Amino acid sequence: MSTPNPVTVQRLALAVMLSLTVSLFAQSGPTTVRRDVHHDVSAPLSEMIKHAPPPSLERRPVESMKLIPLPPGLAQTGEDPVMQVSTIAPPTPPVTQSFEGLGNGQYGFSVTSAPPDTEGTVGATQYVQWVNTSFAVFNKTTGALIAGPTAGNTLWSGFGGGCQTNNDGDPIVLYDKLAQRWIFSQFSVSTTPYLQCIAVSTTSDATGTYNRYSFQYSNFDDYPKMSVWSDAYYETFNMFAGGTTFVGADACAYNRSAMLAGTAATQVCFQQGTSVGGLLPADLDGTTPPPAGSPNYLMYYGTNNLNLYKFHVDFVNTANSTFTGPTVINVAAFSAVCGGGTCIPQPSTTQQLDSLADRLMYRLAYRNFGTHESLVVNHSVVAGSGGGVRWYEIQNPSGTPTVAQQSTFA
């Protein structure tokens, strides 16, 4: 669903929040250029669901969360300097429709994996929700279930290889508003080669046919996070050699035009070093595209700062692709709750939840307002004796980025 504009809060006059240090580093020419391993056009999803076996009821952990290193010098802070204290908020649009969602027992669905990696997005007439290894399609207006719940790899029935055989989760579902198409993505990592499985609908109907693709990686492509941009579909990964050793984030661009057409597609990737992890690509909100020729923006957090990159991709001459940055945007001091690990108490149980505080939270939402461009993102931080959500609005990413708003909600 579209990310709402953040609540306006009183801006604190801390000069350090707005100071910028600009790096002149530009990585010219991609680290890797890959063609798809395989691509085809599927039967209608509605038909594949009819012939698919029922989802497995076997309870199993999905691929365990792999921590990434915290930035050096990230220290425990005292009182959060931008803790949100006002409860006054501007009016928000009313909720016109709610969905029960894929909870245990709902629509005959059983929770069989943890963590759930819940995903959902809204299209022209439908809403799709994906809970790790199963997804369902709903009518956007009435809330009625249209299709599913069905196993995620049903979408790759007849495709062959790991995308068809494995149902490993870490899913993403997006709606390309500019093209009126759905994009589904999940990885295949329980067998090798490591794959990213991507399906792009041929119409605005999520139950119709799909252009399907698989892309191969030499390292374990953990924590895939995907975005829609006007020139490409961008996806980032935390890469682990041998499935265990963190080697840095990888930033990839898939040829959107080719995937919309169902033809052979290329991906262009820039592998980063071990100091860069949890990188997020900017994902378009609204129907106003970024300015012509705009690069995609990517971000991760450092020690009391945000690091902004610009990714320009050229699929005609891939050597002309560039990955520039980072621009370092200083923000109010923070510390990662749980040290980035697991410590969040869960009511009525002794179990604790992962904080995921070692990285920014998906999505890095982008909107072009015409008068200005904004990026909105958040992450988990220490707030008093517990945890909170630190959020930011960054304006003017194409020039000198500024912190328009920031606050911690707890």
Disulfide bonds with the S-S distance in Angstrom:
Cys163-Cys197 2.08
Cys252-Cys269 2.11
Cys338-Cys343 1.97
